[in-house]
């Protein structure tokens, strides 16, 4: 495992993180709590120390499962969680629809208290605004309250996790987080979806502030298992966009053709999933990548990234050349795969 500084903070994190939403909710297919606990334990044993969750994931249950699995190892973990959605006055909505948000300092304190209790800890290592818009990032009283909570030892560092779906407005939000707040920001970025990284990385490097990456495998396209007949289980968040067979077919054809071109030169000494993680980590300011870990096979493949053949600059440059030309395709439907839920 590789470990990197979370620039803009005093934290050091594993370059491969674990997004607890995959085992703490039913959005992706892991519905067996015992399996989720085994995956969390296995990840920790493999050297993953950075675990990212949120209070809104299953109304706090995703925080609680982390304690069940790894509460004994609290001092050796970096726990990230999120706040902003009002989970106390608004019931969980079907299909991962967004709940109303509350960015008042008072609500932040209430949310923090709830997360501390569920996580059975005295402090949160990294506390994130969950899918904030620009107005929340520019809200001085909220950030002042976060700083007070930090001075009290309740949190060690704070930042933003941008979303929910990939949207170019998040470039402005990410830059504001980095420049105005010197706060690390979490974005969607991968071999097939680079718009946010291209808009944010230069600013992050100039300000010496970290970026965290989620969806490094384009919601499964870059894991190597999808084909034209792929379907998703009921409750899987990817189903929302498949409103017609024609749309599904178009998205899969578009994505699989791009993956085919990547596999022509990226598979020597590594899997396509490992190449996807290496690509993200090629960026100096990316401190950690959160792949979707939902089974043992995937966990082993992702952890194997650090013993696989490193990505060469020539390979990275070839990827960028293909991306700049949209892989020679007329359409670009990949951005639609991210989904519109709260993740």
N, C-alpha and C positions, 0 to 999 in steps of 0.2 A: 504494500500500500504506500501511496505517496501522501505527504502532508504539506499543506500550504498555509501561509498566513492569510487571514481574512483581512485584507488591506482596509485601513480605516478603523480597525479595532485592535485589541490586544489578543485576539483569539487565533488559535491554530486549529485547522480543521482537516479531516481526511478529504483528499481530492475527489473521492467518490462518497457521496452522501446517500442517505436513505430517506426518501419521501414517505412518511408513515401513512399517508392517505391511502396507499395501495392495500395496506393490511388493516387499517382502522376504519374503513368505510366499505360499502358494497359497490363502489362505482366502477371497479375494474374487474371484479370476478373473484377476489379472495374473500370468501364468506366464512371461512373456518378460522376461528380465533386461535385455535391451537397451531394451525399452520402459520398464521401471522406471527405468533410468538417464536416459533422455530426459526422463521426467516430473520426476525430481528436478532435473535441470539446468534444465528449463523453469521450474520453480517458483522456483528461486533467481534466475534471470534476471528473473522477474516481481516480485521483491522479497520473496519468502518467505525468511526467515532462521532460522526456528524449526523444527527437525526432531526429532520424537519417535519413538524406537524402544525396543527392549528386548532383553535378552540371550536371552530365551526364544523370541523370534520366529525360527522356523526354526533354533533352536539357534545363534544368533549371526549367521546369514547376513544378517539384516536390518540389522545394524550394519555388516557388511562392504560391502554394496551402497552404503551412504551414502558410504563412503570412495571406492569406485570412481567414483562420480558426482561427488562434491564435495570430495574430499580436498584439492584445490588451494586451496579457499576456506575452510579451517578457521577462520582468524582472523575471518572475516566471518559465521560461523554461530553459532547457539546450539544446541548439541546436548543433547537430553534423552534419557536412557536409563533403564532400570529393572532392578531386581534383586529377588530373593526366592525365585523358583522355582529349585530345585536342578537345574540343567541338566547338571551334571557326573556325578551319580550316578544319574540317572533319565532314560531315553530319552524322546524326544518321543512323545507319545501321539496316537492318532488322534482326529480330530474336535475338536481344540483342547481336549481335556480337561485339567484342571489337574494339573500335576505337584506333588509334595510341596514344601512351602516350608521354607526354613531362614532364620531371623531371627537367628542367632547373629552376634556381631561378627566372629568368625573367618570365617564364610562371606561376610559382606558384603565383607570385604577381598579374598577370593578372587574374588568376582563382579566387584568393581571392577577388579581387576587384569586379569581376562579382557576386560572391556569396553574398557578403555584399550588393550589390545593389539589387539583387533579393529578398533577405531576409529582406530588409529594416531595417538593423541593423548596429550598429557601430562596432560590434565585433562578432566573432564566438566563441562559448564556447569550442568546441572540433573539431579540423581540422585534417582530416585523409588522408594519402596517399591511393589512391583507387587502390587496387589490385597491389601493387608494387612487383617487383621481387627483388632479393637480391641486385642487383647492385644499385637500387634506395635507398634501406635502408642503404647502405654503402656510399652513395654519400654525402660527407661532406659539400659541398657548399649549397646543398639543405636544409640540416638540420640547417645550420648556418643562412640561410635566414628565416626559420621558427622561429628560436629563436629571430631574429631581429623583426619579425612581432609580436611576443609575447611581446617583450619589448616595442613595440609601442602601445600596448593595442588592436591590431586588432584581436588577437586570445588569448584565455586564456590557452589552452593546445593543444597538438597535439599527433598523434599516427598513427597507420596503421590499415587498414581493408584488410585482406588477401583474395585472391580469384583469379579468379572468381569461378571456380569449386573446389571441395575438391581435394587436391593433397598433397601428403606427403612432397613435397618440401617446403610446407608452415611451416613445423616444423622448418626448418633451418631459414626461413624468420622471423617467430615469435620469435625465440630465439634471433636472431640478433636485432630485434626491441627492445626487452626487455632488453637485456644485453648491446648492443652497444649504444642505444639511450634512455634507461630508458622510453620507450614509450609504453603505453597500446596498445594491439593488439586485433582486432576483428577476430573471427574464426567461422567456422562451427563446431558445436558440439551438439550431442543429444544422447538419449538412444541407438540408433542404429548405430551411427557414432562417435566413440570416439577417433579415431587415433590422431587427432590434439591436443585434450586436454591432452591425455596421454603423448604426446611429449613435451607439453609446460607448463602445470600447475606447475610442480615442479620448473622450472626455474622462473616462475612468482612469486611464493611464496618466493623463495630465494631472489629475487631482489625487492620484495614488489611493484610489478607493476601489474596493473589490466589486466584482460582478459574480453572481451565482446563476447557474443555468439549470433549468428544468426542461423536460420534454426533449432530451438529447436524441431520442430515437424516433422523433416525429410520430408519436403515438403508436409505435409498433412497426411502422414501415421500415425502419432501419435495424430491426432485430433479426431479420432473416427468415421469418416464418410466414409472412403474408403471401397469398397468391390471389388469383382472380376469384376464387371461390370462398375467400375468407368471410366469416360472419362473426358477430359479437354476441355474447350472452345478454339476456335481458338485464337491464340495470347498468350495463357498460356505458360509460359516458360518451363513447364514440358513436353510439347509435343515433344520437339526436340529429346528425347531419344527413343521415341516410334516409331522407324522406321519400326518395323514389329509387327504383333499381337503376335508372339511367344515371342519376347523380352518383350513386355508389360506384357503378361501373366506371364512370369517368374519373372519379377520384382515384380509384385503385389503379386504373390503367396509367394515369399520369404519374402517380407515385412509383409504381413498380417499374416503369420504364426508366425513371431517374435512378432508382436503386440498381437496376441492371447495368447501367453505364458506370456507376460507382464500383460495383463488384468486379468489373473488368480489370481494375488496377489496385484495388484496396484489400484484396483477400489474401495476399501472400503474407503468411506469418501472423495472421490475425483474422478474427471474424468481422463481419460488417458492423456488428454491435460494438465491438471493441474499437474499430476505426472511428465510429461516430463519437465515442467518448474521447478518444485521443484528439479528434478534431476540435472539440470544445476546449479541451485543456491546452491546446496549442496557443490559445490566447493568454498572454501573460497575466491579465487582470482577473481571469476566471479562477476563483479559489476552490470551487467545488462544483460537481455535477450531480444532479439528482435523477438517475434513471428510474423507470417504473419497475420496482422489484416485486414480483408477484408469484414467483416459483423458484425452486432450488436451482434449476437449470440456468435461469436467467441470472441469478445471484452469482453463480460460479463463473459464468461467461463474463459478466461485468467486472468482477474482481480480477479476472485473468487479464484485463486490459494492461495491467502494470508489469506483466511478464511477457506480453506479446511484443512483436517487433514494433519499435517506435515508428510513428508517422514521420516520414521524411518531408523536407520542405518542398521537394519537387511534387510530391503527392498532394500536399496541401495546396500548392499553386494550381495544380491541375483541377482540383475540386473547385477552386475559385473561378477558374476559366469556364468550367461547365455551368456553374451557377450564374455567372454573368450573362450567359447566353440562354438561360432557362433550359439547359440541357437539350437545346435544339427543338423544344416543343413550342407550339403556338399558345397553349393555355397554361395556366398556373393555378391549380386547384388545391395545392398542398396546404395553404393557410387555412382552409376550411376544416381541416381535421382536428384542430386544437380543441374545439368545443366552446361552449358558452357558459359552462358551469363555474363554480366558485374556486376550483382548484388553483 
